[in-house]
Amino acid sequence: MTANSLVESDRTHLIHPVTAFRTHEKRGATVLTEGKGMYLSDIEGNRLLDAFAGLWCVNVGYGQESIVEAAAEQMRRLPYATGYFHYANEPAIRLAERLAELSPPGLDRVYFTLGGSDAVDSAIRFIVHYFNATGRPAKKQMIALDKGYHGSSTTGAGLTGLPAFHRQFDVPHAWQHHIPAPYAYRSPVGSDPQAIIDHSVAQLRAKVEELGAGNVAAFFAEPVQGSGGVIVPPKGWLKAMRALCDELDILLVVDEVITGFGRTGPMFGCEHEGVSPDLMTVAKGLTSGYAPMGAVLMNDKVYAGIADGPDNHLPIGHGFTYSGHPVSAAVGLEVMRLYTEGGILGNGQVRGVRLGEGLAALADHPLVGDVRHTGMLAALELVADKRTKARFDGALDISNRLATAGYRNGIIFRAFADGTIGLAPAISCDADDMEVLLARLRATLDAVLDEPDVRRAIV
C-alpha cells in the first residue's frame, strides 16, 4: 500500500488509543515502518531518535536479533499453551522463577497478564478475594495518588489519577480514592524532602481515618509517577508509605509497569529504598515491548490468604486465555538475559548519569521551569513564568508545538498536555546516541522559543 492509502485506511478503520477521534481523522497517522537500535523510520523516510522507548517500554532498543530468534524458535516448538486445567509450559515456568529471583524479597508468586492495565485489574481482583477469603469483607476501599497512572481498564482507570481517563467513563468508582502526589515543584508544603514525605504520610493517614481503617484494603503507588509527568518523590517517600501501610493494616501495591527493569537504575524502582510491596505489577520492560505481557507478583501472605480461604477446593475464578503465553515468556526470558548477562542493565546506569548531567545543563533555558530525573527516566517542565511557575496558556497548544518541532529535529519524546517533556530512552543507549539526544532536545527547545507568540508569552 502507498503512504497515502495507508493513512486513509487508518482514518477509516483503525481506532487509536488515547486520541480525540475526529482530531486524529483530520491529522492523519504517522506510519512507522522500521526500528533499529535507538532509531525509528517512518513511511516518508524520516529517521528519528526515539527518546521515549516506544511507550516507556523498548528498554533494550529495536532490532535485537536474539529476541527475534527466541520468539521464532518458540513459535515453531509450541506457539500456544493454555494455563487452565493445570497445564503449563516451560518458558512461563522459567520466567516466573526468574522474576521471583530478580524482584524485591518475598515476591515469589507470579500471575501473568497481557500488559500493565490488566495486571492492575488482576491485582484489584486478587485483593478483593484476599480480604473476603480472610474474613474481612468490609475492606474494599482503595487509595491511589493524584496524577498516578494504573492503566485504563474498567477498574484500573478509576485508580489512575488523570482526568482524561475518567471523563465520560463514570470513574472513579465509589471505592476508589486519591491523595495528593508528592510533586516537589508544585507542592503546597514547599520543596523540602522531609516536608513532602510528612505531607503524604499525613494525607494517607487522614484518608484512611476518613474511610475507616477497617474498610481500606490497599494503597497503590508508582516509585516514580510516569504518565503524571515523571514526578520523582524524595528519597525515603516510598519507605515511609510502606511503614504506614503496615501500621494501618492495608496492602501496599507498587506499580512498576513503567519503572521496572532498569528504567530508574536498579532492576526495580522499589530497590532504591529497599521496599518490598505486598503486590507488584509489571509489564513494558518485561518483554521490552517485543511481545504483549504483564504480571502481578505477590507475597506469600496474600497468596496463602487466597489459597487457604473458604471452599479452597474450588477454582479461583480469574484467568486470561493468554496468561503465561509461551512465545511472550520466551521473549521475556531473553530480555532478562540481555539485562543481566548482556550488560544492558549496567549500561543504563551509566547512561542515566549522563542524561541527568545533560538535562541539568538545560535548567537555565528560558522555557524550562523544572528538571526531574532518575536513571533513564526524566522530564522537563516548561513554564511561561519561572518565578510564579505559571504554565503557558492552553491556546498556544505548547504540547503540539513541542512534538512537531521535535519531529522536525529528528527526535521523538512524550509531549504532555501541560507542556512537560517526558524522556525514557532505551537503557541500551550508547554514548554517541545520548549526545545526539541531548543536542536534538536543545535544538527543539530553541525552535519552540523562536516562535514569536511563544517568546511573547514568556514573562
PyMOL commands that set and color helices and strands:
alter all, ss='L'
color gray80, all
select helices_A, chain A and resi 3-13+21-27+53-56+65-77+84-86+90-102+116-133+156-159+163-165+184-186+193-211+213-215+237-248+269-273+284-286+300-307+326-340+344-360+394-396+398-408+431-449+452-457
alter helices_A, ss='H'
color red, helices_A
select strands_A, chain A and resi 32-36+39-42+47-50+109-113+141-145+176-179+216-221+251-255+279-282+294-298+368-374+377-382+411-412+414-415+420-423
alter strands_A, ss='S'
color yellow, strands_A
deselect
rebuild
show_as cartoon
